[in-house]
Amino acid sequence: MKRILVAIALAAFAVNASAATCAAQSADKKLVGAAKTSFLKKCEADAKASCDASAKEKKLSGAAQTSFVKKCVADAVGS
């Protein structure tokens, strides 16, 4: 039951992450300095967790998993 709830929560985050990148969200919130750095760090960590879960759902491993997670996190974080 816990796994299902975690999967639903991660899926919801993935939908939110795709709506706007971390960089765009920080700009919308008008964050600067340490607040922006902290927000981006947390956002990236959340994106990595979500991407790792997506990779597991797709049953990826090795280089395919690494490549998928790297691109997924880069897309979520933005520039």
Secondary structure, DSSP 4 states (H G I P E B T S, - for coil): -HHHHHHHHHHHHHHHHHHS-HHHHHHHTT--HHHHHHHHHHHHHHHHHHHHHHHHHTT--HHHHHHHHHHHHHHHH--
